[in-house]
Amino acid sequence: MRGLRVAVVAETFPKLSETFVVNHVKGLMDAGVEVDIYAFHGQGEERVNGFVTAYGMQGRTRYKPFEPLAKLPRAQGALRILARHPAYLGPLLRSLDPISQGLEAFRLHRLYEAATFFTARRYDLVHCHFGITAEKMARFQGWGLMQAPLVTSFHGYELDDLSVVLPGMYRHLQTRGRLHIANSGYTRQRLAEHGFDLRRVVVEPVSLDTDFFSRRKERAVKPFRILSVGRLVAFKGVEFALRALARARDDMGMDFEYTVVGTGPLDAHLRSIIHQLGLQQQVRMVGDRTPEEVREHLEASHVLLHTGIHAEDGRVENQGLVLQEAQCMEVPVVASDIGGMPEGLRDGETGFLVPQRDVEAIVDRIRILYADPERVGRMGRAGRRFVEGRYDIAGATTRLLHHYASILSR
């Protein structure tokens, strides 16, 4: 849809763990759409997704004005924003209304956030990632900013995480949002439970570039290499993968290497478990990695473990894009049968589903793959076909543009 102009809004950009935002922008740009990116924060990471650089995405990004922590510099900065943007006096006054904004009005935080969108540029559509960001955008649209149909991609935590989910928190978005995109049927169900009108909800899984995630060389037969990729947080369930691998080593003398990609608050806790289980020689925790580095790890792996749980904080995996990345790289997956994960593989054909927290079931599925290299290859090839048919970025962008056209035609 050449000539279409879309504003993509994210809380943070670029963020190494949020490849789906980069894939969204890349897909639109490949389709000839003019894209600008708006973000409240930059990640500050030294390494970035290669597509961010290749497509010049940071040069297309507008950030929230610098917001000082100290009160006096913050007030001085707010006065400069007022002086520079007299045409936006209405939104500025709305941001300072203590009745509607509460303490945020006195902190001037809403003023700085709203100023992100003080621009004369006009868009055909505004597409936000995560409901919390979209709720802000819906509020700002109510103040007269960024007047274009509002589309939101929901990814999960903003519906499940008990530390952020509050009653009525999406009242502006539920009124103003034109289309809500759920990354799985599970997320669609959660949207319904939060009171969203399902007539405005479509299910479109997060996609990936299947050309990028393609195998270039054969993996070695030994050692048996196992991989997990994701934030080191409770709902990812890495602890249960570790306990299963210790059991497999003790029960069957399995020779393996287990690599964990990711960082997070459970880093020290997981290292303690590794020490308790005596897995120091078999397990490597390598921190965050770029998509290019994740691809290299997948290419060397025989199986991906994604043994997530429904955590006490409410979190659960709503899709788990790494499941599709692994299958696209012809790597069978072992994943928990909760949240949106069952929708992302074919049980027994491209991988295995196991009950959450079931160490014995995890060991059993690993044993099957460890004992049968031919099955690893067969399931891997089936996984590649499965992902090509459902998750390729080109097809996902075509469907997204169809949704855009439907909104604009109305």
C-alpha positions as a Markdown table, in Angstrom:
| # | Residue | x | y | z |
|---|---|---|---|---|
| 1 | Met | 0.0 | 0.0 | 0.0 |
| 2 | Arg | 2.3 | 2.7 | -1.2 |
| 3 | Gly | 1.4 | 6.2 | -0.1 |
| 4 | Leu | 0.1 | 4.8 | 3.3 |
| 5 | Arg | 1.6 | 6.6 | 6.3 |
| 6 | Val | 1.7 | 4.8 | 9.6 |
| 7 | Ala | 3.0 | 5.8 | 13.0 |
| 8 | Val | 4.3 | 2.9 | 15.1 |
| 9 | Val | 4.3 | 3.6 | 18.8 |
| 10 | Ala | 6.3 | 1.6 | 21.4 |
| 11 | Glu | 7.2 | 2.2 | 25.0 |
| 12 | Thr | 10.9 | 1.5 | 24.3 |
| 13 | Phe | 12.7 | 1.3 | 21.0 |
| 14 | Pro | 14.8 | -0.4 | 19.9 |
| 15 | Lys | 14.7 | -3.2 | 22.5 |
| 16 | Leu | 16.7 | -6.3 | 21.8 |
| 17 | Ser | 14.1 | -8.6 | 23.3 |
| 18 | Glu | 11.2 | -7.1 | 21.3 |
| 19 | Thr | 12.0 | -8.3 | 17.8 |
| 20 | Phe | 8.3 | -8.2 | 17.0 |
| 21 | Val | 8.3 | -4.4 | 16.8 |
| 22 | Val | 11.3 | -4.5 | 14.5 |
| 23 | Asn | 9.7 | -7.2 | 12.3 |
| 24 | His | 6.5 | -5.1 | 12.1 |
| 25 | Val | 8.3 | -2.0 | 10.9 |
| 26 | Lys | 10.4 | -4.0 | 8.5 |
| 27 | Gly | 7.4 | -5.7 | 7.0 |
| 28 | Leu | 5.6 | -2.4 | 6.5 |
| 29 | Met | 8.7 | -0.8 | 4.9 |
| 30 | Asp | 9.2 | -3.8 | 2.6 |
| 31 | Ala | 5.6 | -3.3 | 1.5 |
| 32 | Gly | 6.3 | 0.4 | 0.6 |
| 33 | Val | 4.5 | 1.9 | 3.6 |
| 34 | Glu | 6.0 | 5.1 | 5.0 |
| 35 | Val | 6.7 | 4.5 | 8.7 |
| 36 | Asp | 7.7 | 6.7 | 11.6 |
| 37 | Ile | 8.4 | 5.4 | 15.0 |
| 38 | Tyr | 7.5 | 7.1 | 18.3 |
| 39 | Ala | 8.9 | 5.9 | 21.7 |
| 40 | Phe | 9.0 | 7.1 | 25.2 |
| 41 | His | 12.4 | 5.5 | 25.9 |
| 42 | Gly | 15.5 | 4.3 | 24.1 |
| 43 | Gln | 17.0 | 1.1 | 25.3 |
| 44 | Gly | 20.6 | 2.3 | 25.6 |
| 45 | Glu | 21.9 | -1.1 | 24.5 |
| 46 | Glu | 25.2 | -1.3 | 22.7 |
| 47 | Arg | 24.0 | -4.1 | 20.5 |
| 48 | Val | 20.8 | -3.8 | 18.4 |
| 49 | Asn | 18.9 | -5.9 | 16.0 |
| 50 | Gly | 20.6 | -5.9 | 12.6 |
| 51 | Phe | 17.4 | -4.8 | 10.8 |
| 52 | Val | 17.3 | -1.7 | 13.0 |
| 53 | Thr | 20.6 | -0.5 | 11.4 |
| 54 | Ala | 19.9 | -1.9 | 7.9 |
| 55 | Tyr | 16.6 | -0.1 | 7.6 |
| 56 | Gly | 17.7 | 3.1 | 9.3 |
| 57 | Met | 14.9 | 2.7 | 12.0 |
| 58 | Gln | 16.6 | 4.8 | 14.7 |
| 59 | Gly | 16.7 | 7.7 | 12.2 |
| 60 | Arg | 12.9 | 7.4 | 11.9 |
| 61 | Thr | 12.3 | 7.4 | 15.6 |
| 62 | Arg | 11.1 | 10.4 | 17.7 |
| 63 | Tyr | 11.5 | 10.1 | 21.5 |
| 64 | Lys | 9.9 | 11.7 | 24.5 |
| 65 | Pro | 11.7 | 15.0 | 25.4 |
| 66 | Phe | 14.3 | 14.4 | 28.1 |
| 67 | Glu | 12.5 | 14.4 | 31.5 |
| 68 | Pro | 14.8 | 15.4 | 34.4 |
| 69 | Leu | 14.3 | 13.7 | 37.7 |
| 70 | Ala | 14.9 | 16.9 | 39.8 |
| 71 | Lys | 11.9 | 19.1 | 40.3 |
| 72 | Leu | 13.4 | 22.5 | 39.2 |
| 73 | Pro | 15.0 | 21.2 | 36.0 |
| 74 | Arg | 11.8 | 19.3 | 35.2 |
| 75 | Ala | 9.7 | 22.5 | 35.6 |
| 76 | Gln | 12.2 | 24.5 | 33.5 |
| 77 | Gly | 12.0 | 21.8 | 30.8 |
| 78 | Ala | 8.2 | 21.9 | 30.9 |
| 79 | Leu | 8.3 | 25.7 | 30.4 |
| 80 | Arg | 10.5 | 25.3 | 27.4 |
| 81 | Ile | 8.0 | 22.8 | 25.9 |
| 82 | Leu | 5.2 | 25.3 | 26.5 |
| 83 | Ala | 7.2 | 28.1 | 24.8 |
| 84 | Arg | 8.1 | 25.9 | 21.8 |
| 85 | His | 4.6 | 24.5 | 21.2 |
| 86 | Pro | 2.0 | 27.2 | 21.8 |
| 87 | Ala | -0.3 | 25.5 | 19.2 |
| 88 | Tyr | -0.6 | 22.6 | 21.6 |
| 89 | Leu | -1.9 | 24.7 | 24.6 |
| 90 | Gly | -5.0 | 22.5 | 24.9 |
| 91 | Pro | -3.2 | 19.2 | 25.4 |
| 92 | Leu | -0.7 | 20.9 | 27.6 |
| 93 | Leu | -3.4 | 22.2 | 29.9 |
| 94 | Arg | -5.1 | 18.8 | 29.9 |
| 95 | Ser | -1.8 | 17.2 | 31.0 |
| 96 | Leu | -1.8 | 19.6 | 34.0 |
| 97 | Asp | -5.3 | 18.9 | 35.2 |
| 98 | Pro | -5.1 | 17.4 | 38.7 |
| 99 | Ile | -8.6 | 16.1 | 38.6 |
| 100 | Ser | -8.1 | 13.8 | 35.6 |
| 101 | Gln | -4.3 | 13.2 | 35.9 |
| 102 | Gly | -3.9 | 13.0 | 39.7 |
| 103 | Leu | -0.3 | 13.1 | 40.9 |
| 104 | Glu | 1.0 | 12.8 | 37.3 |
| 105 | Ala | -0.2 | 16.3 | 36.7 |
| 106 | Phe | 2.1 | 17.7 | 39.5 |
| 107 | Arg | 5.0 | 15.5 | 38.4 |
| 108 | Leu | 4.6 | 16.9 | 34.8 |
| 109 | His | 5.0 | 13.4 | 33.6 |
| 110 | Arg | 2.0 | 13.4 | 31.3 |
| 111 | Leu | 3.1 | 16.7 | 29.8 |
| 112 | Tyr | 6.4 | 15.2 | 28.8 |
| 113 | Glu | 4.8 | 12.1 | 27.4 |
| 114 | Ala | 2.2 | 14.1 | 25.4 |
| 115 | Ala | 5.0 | 16.3 | 24.0 |
| 116 | Thr | 6.3 | 13.2 | 22.2 |
| 117 | Phe | 3.4 | 13.6 | 19.8 |
| 118 | Phe | 3.6 | 17.4 | 19.2 |
| 119 | Thr | 4.1 | 17.1 | 15.5 |
| 120 | Ala | 2.6 | 18.5 | 12.3 |
| 121 | Arg | 3.0 | 15.2 | 10.6 |
| 122 | Arg | -0.3 | 13.4 | 9.7 |
| 123 | Tyr | -0.8 | 9.7 | 9.5 |
| 124 | Asp | -3.4 | 7.3 | 8.1 |
| 125 | Leu | -3.1 | 5.0 | 11.1 |
| 126 | Val | -1.5 | 4.8 | 14.5 |
| 127 | His | -0.3 | 1.3 | 15.5 |
| 128 | Cys | 0.7 | 0.8 | 19.1 |
| 129 | His | 2.5 | -2.2 | 20.7 |
| 130 | Phe | 1.2 | -3.2 | 24.1 |
| 131 | Gly | -2.1 | -2.2 | 25.6 |
| 132 | Ile | -0.6 | 0.1 | 28.2 |
| 133 | Thr | 1.1 | 2.2 | 25.6 |
| 134 | Ala | -2.1 | 2.2 | 23.5 |
| 135 | Glu | -4.1 | 3.4 | 26.5 |
| 136 | Lys | -1.8 | 6.4 | 26.8 |
| 137 | Met | -2.2 | 7.0 | 23.0 |
| 138 | Ala | -6.0 | 6.8 | 23.3 |
| 139 | Arg | -5.9 | 9.4 | 26.1 |
| 140 | Phe | -3.7 | 11.7 | 24.0 |
| 141 | Gln | -6.0 | 11.3 | 21.0 |
| 142 | Gly | -8.8 | 12.5 | 23.3 |
| 143 | Trp | -6.7 | 15.6 | 23.8 |
| 144 | Gly | -6.5 | 16.2 | 20.0 |
| 145 | Leu | -3.1 | 14.6 | 19.3 |
| 146 | Met | -2.3 | 12.1 | 16.5 |
| 147 | Gln | -5.8 | 12.0 | 15.1 |
| 148 | Ala | -5.9 | 8.7 | 13.1 |
| 149 | Pro | -7.5 | 5.3 | 13.6 |
| 150 | Leu | -5.9 | 3.5 | 16.5 |
| 151 | Val | -4.6 | -0.1 | 16.2 |
| 152 | Thr | -3.1 | -2.0 | 19.1 |
| 153 | Ser | -1.0 | -5.2 | 19.2 |
| 154 | Phe | -1.4 | -7.0 | 22.5 |
| 155 | His | 1.4 | -9.3 | 23.5 |
| 156 | Gly | 0.3 | -10.6 | 26.9 |
| 157 | Tyr | 1.8 | -9.1 | 30.0 |
| 158 | Glu | -0.5 | -6.1 | 29.8 |
| 159 | Leu | -3.4 | -8.4 | 30.3 |
| 160 | Asp | -1.9 | -10.9 | 32.8 |
| 161 | Asp | 0.7 | -9.3 | 35.0 |
| 162 | Leu | -1.0 | -8.6 | 38.4 |
| 163 | Ser | 1.6 | -5.9 | 39.2 |
| 164 | Val | 0.3 | -3.7 | 36.3 |
| 165 | Val | -3.3 | -4.8 | 35.5 |
| 166 | Leu | -5.9 | -2.7 | 37.3 |
| 167 | Pro | -9.7 | -2.6 | 37.0 |
| 168 | Gly | -10.8 | -0.2 | 34.2 |
| 169 | Met | -7.3 | 0.6 | 33.1 |
| 170 | Tyr | -8.2 | 0.4 | 29.4 |
| 171 | Arg | -11.3 | 2.6 | 29.4 |
| 172 | His | -10.0 | 5.1 | 26.8 |
| 173 | Leu | -8.6 | 2.4 | 24.6 |
| 174 | Gln | -11.8 | 0.4 | 24.7 |
| 175 | Thr | -13.7 | 3.4 | 23.5 |
| 176 | Arg | -11.3 | 4.8 | 20.9 |
| 177 | Gly | -9.4 | 1.7 | 19.6 |
| 178 | Arg | -10.5 | 0.7 | 16.1 |
| 179 | Leu | -8.7 | -2.7 | 16.0 |
| 180 | His | -7.1 | -4.9 | 18.7 |
| 181 | Ile | -4.7 | -7.6 | 17.4 |
| 182 | Ala | -4.2 | -10.6 | 19.7 |
| 183 | Asn | -1.1 | -12.7 | 19.2 |
| 184 | Ser | -2.9 | -15.9 | 20.0 |
| 185 | Gly | -6.4 | -17.3 | 20.7 |
| 186 | Tyr | -5.4 | -17.3 | 24.4 |
| 187 | Thr | -4.7 | -13.5 | 24.3 |
| 188 | Arg | -8.1 | -13.0 | 22.5 |
| 189 | Gln | -9.8 | -14.8 | 25.4 |
| 190 | Arg | -8.0 | -12.6 | 27.9 |
| 191 | Leu | -9.1 | -9.5 | 26.0 |
| 192 | Ala | -12.7 | -10.7 | 26.3 |
| 193 | Glu | -12.3 | -11.2 | 30.0 |
| 194 | His | -11.0 | -7.6 | 30.3 |
| 195 | Gly | -14.2 | -6.4 | 28.6 |
| 196 | Phe | -13.0 | -5.7 | 25.1 |
| 197 | Asp | -15.5 | -5.8 | 22.2 |
| 198 | Leu | -14.5 | -9.0 | 20.3 |
| 199 | Arg | -16.0 | -7.6 | 17.1 |
| 200 | Arg | -12.9 | -5.3 | 17.1 |
| 201 | Val | -10.4 | -8.2 | 17.9 |
| 202 | Val | -8.5 | -10.3 | 15.4 |
| 203 | Val | -5.9 | -13.0 | 16.0 |
| 204 | Glu | -2.7 | -12.5 | 14.2 |
| 205 | Pro | 0.4 | -14.2 | 15.7 |
| 206 | Val | 3.7 | -12.3 | 15.8 |
| 207 | Ser | 5.6 | -13.1 | 12.7 |
| 208 | Leu | 9.3 | -13.5 | 11.7 |
| 209 | Asp | 11.5 | -13.4 | 8.6 |
| 210 | Thr | 11.7 | -17.0 | 7.5 |
| 211 | Asp | 14.6 | -16.2 | 5.1 |
| 212 | Phe | 16.6 | -14.9 | 8.0 |
| 213 | Phe | 15.8 | -17.9 | 10.3 |
| 214 | Ser | 16.9 | -20.5 | 7.8 |
| 215 | Arg | 19.5 | -23.3 | 8.4 |
| 216 | Arg | 22.8 | -22.8 | 6.6 |
| 217 | Lys | 24.7 | -25.8 | 7.8 |
| 218 | Glu | 24.2 | -29.1 | 9.5 |
| 219 | Arg | 24.5 | -29.5 | 13.3 |
| 220 | Ala | 27.0 | -31.8 | 14.8 |
| 221 | Val | 25.7 | -35.2 | 16.1 |
| 222 | Lys | 27.4 | -34.8 | 19.5 |
| 223 | Pro | 27.2 | -33.4 | 22.0 |
| 224 | Phe | 23.4 | -33.2 | 22.3 |
| 225 | Arg | 22.8 | -29.4 | 22.4 |
| 226 | Ile | 19.8 | -28.0 | 24.1 |
| 227 | Leu | 18.8 | -24.3 | 24.1 |
| 228 | Ser | 16.4 | -22.0 | 25.9 |
| 229 | Val | 15.9 | -18.3 | 25.0 |
| 230 | Gly | 14.0 | -15.7 | 27.0 |
| 231 | Arg | 13.9 | -13.3 | 29.9 |
| 232 | Leu | 15.1 | -14.9 | 33.2 |
| 233 | Val | 11.7 | -14.5 | 34.9 |
| 234 | Ala | 9.4 | -17.0 | 36.7 |
| 235 | Phe | 6.9 | -17.6 | 33.9 |
| 236 | Lys | 9.6 | -18.8 | 31.5 |
| 237 | Gly | 10.1 | -21.8 | 33.7 |
| 238 | Val | 13.9 | -22.3 | 33.1 |
| 239 | Glu | 14.2 | -23.9 | 36.6 |
| 240 | Phe | 12.1 | -26.9 | 35.4 |
| 241 | Ala | 14.3 | -27.3 | 32.4 |
| 242 | Leu | 17.4 | -27.4 | 34.7 |
| 243 | Arg | 15.8 | -30.0 | 37.0 |
| 244 | Ala | 14.7 | -32.2 | 34.0 |
| 245 | Leu | 18.2 | -32.1 | 32.6 |
| 246 | Ala | 19.8 | -33.1 | 35.9 |
| 247 | Arg | 17.4 | -36.0 | 36.0 |
| 248 | Ala | 18.2 | -37.0 | 32.5 |
| 249 | Arg | 21.9 | -37.0 | 33.3 |
| 250 | Asp | 21.5 | -39.1 | 36.4 |
| 251 | Asp | 19.0 | -41.6 | 35.0 |
| 252 | Met | 20.5 | -42.2 | 31.5 |
| 253 | Gly | 23.9 | -40.6 | 31.6 |
| 254 | Met | 22.9 | -38.2 | 28.8 |
| 255 | Asp | 25.8 | -36.3 | 27.3 |
| 256 | Phe | 24.5 | -32.8 | 26.6 |
| 257 | Glu | 25.2 | -29.0 | 26.6 |
| 258 | Tyr | 22.5 | -26.6 | 27.7 |
| 259 | Thr | 22.7 | -23.0 | 26.7 |
| 260 | Val | 20.4 | -20.3 | 28.3 |
| 261 | Val | 20.1 | -17.0 | 26.4 |
| 262 | Gly | 18.7 | -14.1 | 28.3 |
| 263 | Thr | 19.0 | -11.9 | 31.3 |
| 264 | Gly | 16.6 | -11.0 | 34.1 |
| 265 | Pro | 16.0 | -10.9 | 37.8 |
| 266 | Leu | 16.3 | -14.7 | 38.3 |
| 267 | Asp | 19.8 | -14.8 | 37.0 |
| 268 | Ala | 21.4 | -15.4 | 40.4 |
| 269 | His | 18.7 | -17.8 | 41.5 |
| 270 | Leu | 19.1 | -20.0 | 38.4 |
| 271 | Arg | 22.9 | -20.0 | 38.8 |
| 272 | Ser | 22.4 | -21.2 | 42.4 |
| 273 | Ile | 20.2 | -24.1 | 41.1 |
| 274 | Ile | 22.8 | -25.0 | 38.5 |
| 275 | His | 25.3 | -25.2 | 41.4 |
| 276 | Gln | 23.0 | -27.3 | 43.6 |
| 277 | Leu | 22.3 | -29.7 | 40.8 |
| 278 | Gly | 26.0 | -30.0 | 39.8 |
| 279 | Leu | 25.4 | -28.8 | 36.3 |
| 280 | Gln | 28.2 | -26.3 | 36.1 |
| 281 | Gln | 30.0 | -28.3 | 33.3 |
| 282 | Gln | 26.9 | -28.7 | 31.2 |
| 283 | Val | 25.1 | -25.4 | 31.4 |
| 284 | Arg | 26.1 | -22.0 | 30.0 |
| 285 | Met | 24.2 | -18.8 | 30.7 |
| 286 | Val | 25.3 | -16.4 | 28.1 |
| 287 | Gly | 23.1 | -13.3 | 28.6 |
| 288 | Asp | 21.3 | -11.4 | 26.0 |
| 289 | Arg | 22.1 | -12.0 | 22.3 |
| 290 | Thr | 21.2 | -10.4 | 19.0 |
| 291 | Pro | 18.9 | -12.2 | 16.6 |
| 292 | Glu | 21.9 | -13.0 | 14.5 |
| 293 | Glu | 23.5 | -14.7 | 17.6 |
| 294 | Val | 20.3 | -16.5 | 18.5 |
| 295 | Arg | 20.2 | -17.9 | 15.0 |
| 296 | Glu | 23.7 | -19.3 | 15.5 |
| 297 | His | 22.7 | -21.0 | 18.7 |
| 298 | Leu | 19.6 | -22.4 | 17.1 |
| 299 | Glu | 21.6 | -23.7 | 14.2 |
| 300 | Ala | 23.8 | -25.7 | 16.6 |
| 301 | Ser | 20.9 | -27.0 | 18.7 |
| 302 | His | 19.0 | -30.3 | 18.7 |
| 303 | Val | 16.1 | -29.1 | 20.7 |
| 304 | Leu | 14.6 | -25.9 | 22.2 |
| 305 | Leu | 13.1 | -26.1 | 25.7 |
| 306 | His | 10.4 | -23.6 | 26.6 |
| 307 | Thr | 9.0 | -25.1 | 29.8 |
| 308 | Gly | 7.0 | -22.1 | 30.9 |
| 309 | Ile | 4.6 | -21.9 | 33.8 |
| 310 | His | 1.6 | -19.9 | 34.9 |
| 311 | Ala | 3.4 | -17.8 | 37.5 |
| 312 | Glu | 2.2 | -16.4 | 40.8 |
| 313 | Asp | 2.4 | -12.9 | 39.3 |
| 314 | Gly | -0.2 | -13.9 | 36.7 |
| 315 | Arg | 2.2 | -14.1 | 33.8 |
| 316 | Val | 2.1 | -16.9 | 31.2 |
| 317 | Glu | 3.5 | -17.2 | 27.7 |
| 318 | Asn | 0.9 | -15.8 | 25.3 |
| 319 | Gln | 2.7 | -16.8 | 22.1 |
| 320 | Gly | 6.4 | -17.4 | 22.6 |
| 321 | Leu | 7.9 | -16.3 | 19.3 |
| 322 | Val | 11.1 | -18.2 | 20.0 |
| 323 | Leu | 9.1 | -21.4 | 19.4 |
| 324 | Gln | 8.5 | -20.4 | 15.9 |
| 325 | Glu | 12.1 | -19.2 | 15.4 |
| 326 | Ala | 13.3 | -22.6 | 16.5 |
| 327 | Gln | 11.0 | -24.5 | 14.3 |
| 328 | Cys | 11.9 | -22.3 | 11.4 |
| 329 | Met | 15.5 | -23.3 | 12.0 |
| 330 | Glu | 14.5 | -27.0 | 11.9 |
| 331 | Val | 14.8 | -27.4 | 15.7 |
| 332 | Pro | 12.2 | -29.5 | 17.4 |
| 333 | Val | 10.7 | -27.8 | 20.5 |
| 334 | Val | 9.5 | -29.0 | 23.9 |
| 335 | Ala | 7.0 | -26.6 | 25.4 |
| 336 | Ser | 4.4 | -26.4 | 28.1 |
| 337 | Asp | 0.7 | -26.9 | 27.2 |
| 338 | Ile | -0.5 | -23.6 | 28.7 |
| 339 | Gly | -1.2 | -20.0 | 27.5 |
| 340 | Gly | -0.8 | -19.5 | 23.8 |
| 341 | Met | 2.1 | -22.1 | 23.4 |
| 342 | Pro | -0.1 | -25.0 | 22.2 |
| 343 | Glu | -1.2 | -22.9 | 19.2 |
| 344 | Gly | 2.5 | -22.4 | 18.1 |
| 345 | Leu | 3.5 | -26.0 | 17.3 |
| 346 | Arg | 2.1 | -29.3 | 16.2 |
| 347 | Asp | 2.3 | -31.7 | 19.1 |
| 348 | Gly | 4.1 | -34.9 | 18.1 |
| 349 | Glu | 5.0 | -33.6 | 14.6 |
| 350 | Thr | 7.1 | -30.4 | 15.1 |
| 351 | Gly | 7.7 | -30.8 | 18.8 |
| 352 | Phe | 6.1 | -31.9 | 22.1 |
| 353 | Leu | 3.8 | -30.4 | 24.6 |
| 354 | Val | 4.2 | -31.2 | 28.3 |
| 355 | Pro | 2.2 | -30.3 | 31.4 |
| 356 | Gln | 3.7 | -27.3 | 33.2 |
| 357 | Arg | 6.1 | -28.1 | 36.0 |
| 358 | Asp | 6.2 | -31.8 | 35.0 |
| 359 | Val | 9.8 | -32.7 | 35.2 |
| 360 | Glu | 9.2 | -36.3 | 34.3 |
| 361 | Ala | 7.3 | -35.4 | 31.2 |
| 362 | Ile | 10.1 | -33.1 | 30.1 |
| 363 | Val | 12.7 | -35.8 | 30.6 |
| 364 | Asp | 10.6 | -38.3 | 28.7 |
| 365 | Arg | 10.4 | -36.0 | 25.6 |
| 366 | Ile | 14.1 | -35.2 | 25.7 |
| 367 | Arg | 14.9 | -38.9 | 25.9 |
| 368 | Ile | 12.9 | -39.5 | 22.7 |
| 369 | Leu | 14.8 | -36.9 | 20.8 |
| 370 | Tyr | 18.2 | -37.9 | 22.3 |
| 371 | Ala | 17.7 | -41.5 | 21.2 |
| 372 | Asp | 16.5 | -40.8 | 17.7 |
| 373 | Pro | 18.6 | -38.3 | 15.6 |
| 374 | Glu | 16.5 | -39.1 | 12.5 |
| 375 | Arg | 13.4 | -38.0 | 14.4 |
| 376 | Val | 15.1 | -34.8 | 15.3 |
| 377 | Gly | 15.7 | -34.1 | 11.6 |
| 378 | Arg | 12.2 | -35.2 | 10.6 |
| 379 | Met | 10.5 | -33.0 | 13.2 |
| 380 | Gly | 12.7 | -30.1 | 12.3 |
| 381 | Arg | 11.8 | -30.2 | 8.7 |
| 382 | Ala | 8.1 | -30.4 | 9.6 |
| 383 | Gly | 8.6 | -27.4 | 11.9 |
| 384 | Arg | 10.1 | -25.4 | 9.1 |
| 385 | Arg | 7.1 | -26.1 | 6.8 |
| 386 | Phe | 4.7 | -25.3 | 9.6 |
| 387 | Val | 6.2 | -21.9 | 10.3 |
| 388 | Glu | 6.5 | -21.0 | 6.6 |
| 389 | Gly | 2.8 | -21.5 | 6.3 |
| 390 | Arg | 1.6 | -19.5 | 9.3 |
| 391 | Tyr | 4.2 | -17.1 | 10.6 |
| 392 | Asp | 6.2 | -15.7 | 7.7 |
| 393 | Ile | 6.5 | -11.9 | 7.9 |
| 394 | Ala | 5.5 | -11.3 | 4.3 |
| 395 | Gly | 2.2 | -13.1 | 4.7 |
| 396 | Ala | 1.5 | -11.5 | 8.1 |
| 397 | Thr | 2.1 | -8.0 | 6.6 |
| 398 | Thr | -0.3 | -8.8 | 3.7 |
| 399 | Arg | -3.0 | -9.7 | 6.3 |
| 400 | Leu | -2.2 | -6.6 | 8.4 |
| 401 | Leu | -2.5 | -4.4 | 5.4 |
| 402 | His | -5.8 | -6.0 | 4.6 |
| 403 | His | -7.0 | -5.0 | 8.1 |
| 404 | Tyr | -5.6 | -1.5 | 7.6 |
| 405 | Ala | -7.5 | -1.2 | 4.4 |
| 406 | Ser | -10.7 | -2.4 | 6.0 |
| 407 | Ile | -10.4 | 0.3 | 8.7 |
| 408 | Leu | -9.7 | 3.0 | 6.2 |
| 409 | Ser | -12.6 | 2.0 | 4.0 |
| 410 | Arg | -15.0 | 2.5 | 6.9 |
